[in-house]
Amino acid sequence: MKIMDFLSKAAIQADIKSTKKEDVIKEMVDLLISANELDRSARNKVIDALMERESLGSTAIGQGIAIPHAKTDSVSKLVGAFALSKKGVDFDSLDGEPVYIFFMLLAAQDSAGPHLKALARISRLFKDKYFRDNLRNCVDENAIIKVISQEDDKI
């Protein structure tokens, strides 16, 4: 599974402004709306679903990474957004460290396979320190797309 198959190029932000968990989630949902991957009328419902998932346990997996995700009937296929924070955000990470790399996934309510495959693929990629460092050093959206696409080409 390739990341760029579900990551919307228009839903990538190289320097997210939010400094709080819920604000990051709202800003990333807005990226998906701007990219026409999500209807504006579904905004609050999707934010609620993502925050509900966070209440079960933080999706910040450590090493500066968070993968907020949820299933929702507001999308018909797997969609993703990506953002970097230059300052870092307290996201209740497992290791207590701030998060700099955010990868949001929304999956259709009835899809288990693609959602789990995408989470596994993203988690595997982020285990690679070189990949994480390359992403964190990106200065714009085109650089982010290039780094992720290069990893996709290795499959």
C-alpha positions as CSV (number, residue, x, y, z in Angstrom):
1,M,0.0,0.0,0.0
2,K,1.4,3.4,-1.0
3,I,0.9,6.4,1.2
4,M,0.3,8.7,-1.7
5,D,-2.7,6.5,-2.7
6,F,-4.7,7.9,0.2
7,L,-2.8,11.1,1.3
8,S,-4.3,14.1,-0.4
9,K,-1.6,16.3,-1.9
10,A,-3.8,19.3,-1.1
11,A,-4.1,18.2,2.6
12,I,-0.5,18.7,3.5
13,Q,0.8,21.5,5.6
14,A,4.5,22.1,6.3
15,D,4.0,24.4,9.3
16,I,0.8,23.8,11.3
17,K,0.1,26.8,13.6
18,S,-1.9,25.0,16.3
19,T,-0.3,24.3,19.6
20,K,-2.9,22.2,21.4
21,K,-4.1,18.7,20.6
22,E,-7.7,19.5,19.7
23,D,-6.7,22.6,17.6
24,V,-4.2,20.4,15.6
25,I,-7.1,18.0,14.9
26,K,-9.4,20.8,13.8
27,E,-6.7,22.4,11.6
28,M,-6.0,19.0,9.9
29,V,-9.8,18.3,9.4
30,D,-9.9,21.8,7.8
31,L,-7.1,20.7,5.4
32,L,-9.2,17.7,4.3
33,I,-12.2,20.1,3.8
34,S,-10.0,22.5,1.7
35,A,-8.8,19.5,-0.3
36,N,-12.4,18.5,-1.1
37,E,-11.8,15.2,0.7
38,L,-14.4,15.9,3.3
39,D,-17.7,17.9,3.2
40,R,-17.7,21.0,5.4
41,S,-21.0,19.9,7.0
42,A,-19.2,16.8,8.4
43,R,-16.6,18.9,10.2
44,N,-17.9,18.8,13.8
45,K,-18.9,15.1,13.5
46,V,-15.4,14.1,12.3
47,I,-13.7,16.2,14.9
48,D,-15.8,14.5,17.6
49,A,-15.0,11.1,16.2
50,L,-11.2,11.9,16.3
51,M,-11.4,13.3,19.8
52,E,-13.4,10.3,21.0
53,R,-10.6,8.1,19.6
54,E,-8.1,10.2,21.5
55,S,-10.0,9.7,24.7
56,L,-9.4,5.9,24.4
57,G,-5.7,6.6,24.4
58,S,-3.4,9.0,22.7
59,T,-2.5,8.4,19.0
60,A,0.9,10.0,19.7
61,I,3.1,6.9,19.4
62,G,6.4,8.5,20.5
63,Q,9.5,9.8,18.7
64,G,7.6,13.0,17.8
65,I,4.8,11.3,15.8
66,A,1.0,11.2,16.1
67,I,-1.4,9.3,13.9
68,P,-4.9,10.6,14.8
69,H,-7.4,8.4,13.1
70,A,-11.1,7.5,13.1
71,K,-13.8,5.7,11.2
72,T,-16.7,7.8,10.0
73,D,-19.6,7.6,7.6
74,S,-18.5,11.1,6.4
75,V,-16.0,9.5,4.0
76,S,-16.5,6.7,1.4
77,K,-12.8,5.9,1.1
78,L,-9.6,6.1,3.1
79,V,-8.3,9.7,3.2
80,G,-5.2,11.2,4.8
81,A,-3.8,14.5,5.8
82,F,-0.2,15.4,6.9
83,A,1.2,18.2,8.9
84,L,4.4,19.3,10.5
85,S,4.8,21.4,13.6
86,K,8.0,23.3,13.9
87,K,7.5,24.1,17.6
88,G,6.1,20.7,18.7
89,V,2.8,20.0,20.3
90,D,1.9,18.3,23.6
91,F,-0.2,15.5,22.3
92,D,-0.2,13.2,25.4
93,S,2.5,11.1,23.8
94,L,3.5,7.7,25.2
95,D,7.1,8.9,25.7
96,G,6.0,12.4,27.0
97,E,7.8,14.1,24.1
98,P,6.2,16.8,21.9
99,V,4.8,15.8,18.5
100,Y,6.2,17.3,15.3
101,I,4.9,14.9,12.7
102,F,1.1,14.4,12.3
103,F,-0.6,11.9,10.0
104,M,-4.4,11.9,10.1
105,L,-6.4,9.1,8.7
106,L,-10.1,8.9,8.1
107,A,-11.7,5.6,7.0
108,A,-15.2,4.6,6.0
109,Q,-17.2,3.2,8.9
110,D,-17.4,-0.3,7.3
111,S,-13.8,-0.6,6.2
112,A,-11.4,-2.5,8.4
113,G,-8.7,-3.8,5.9
114,P,-7.5,-0.6,4.2
115,H,-7.6,1.4,7.5
116,L,-5.5,-1.2,9.4
117,K,-3.1,-1.6,6.4
118,A,-2.6,2.2,6.2
119,L,-1.9,2.4,10.0
120,A,0.6,-0.4,9.8
121,R,2.3,1.1,6.7
122,I,2.6,4.5,8.4
123,S,3.9,3.0,11.7
124,R,6.5,1.0,9.8
125,L,7.7,4.0,7.9
126,F,8.0,6.2,11.0
127,K,10.2,3.6,12.7
128,D,12.9,4.7,10.3
129,K,14.8,7.6,11.9
130,Y,16.3,8.8,8.6
131,F,12.7,9.1,7.1
132,R,11.5,10.9,10.2
133,D,14.4,13.3,10.1
134,N,14.0,14.0,6.4
135,L,10.3,14.8,7.0
136,R,11.0,17.1,9.9
137,N,13.5,19.0,7.8
138,C,11.0,19.7,5.0
139,V,10.4,23.4,4.5
140,D,7.4,23.2,2.2
141,E,4.6,20.9,1.0
142,N,6.5,19.9,-2.2
143,A,9.4,18.6,-0.2
144,I,7.1,16.5,2.0
145,I,5.4,15.0,-1.1
146,K,8.9,14.2,-2.5
147,V,10.1,12.5,0.7
148,I,6.9,10.4,1.0
149,S,6.9,9.5,-2.7
150,Q,10.5,8.4,-2.6
151,E,9.6,6.0,0.2
152,D,6.5,4.8,-1.7
153,D,8.8,4.0,-4.7
154,K,10.7,1.6,-2.6
155,I,7.7,-0.8,-2.4
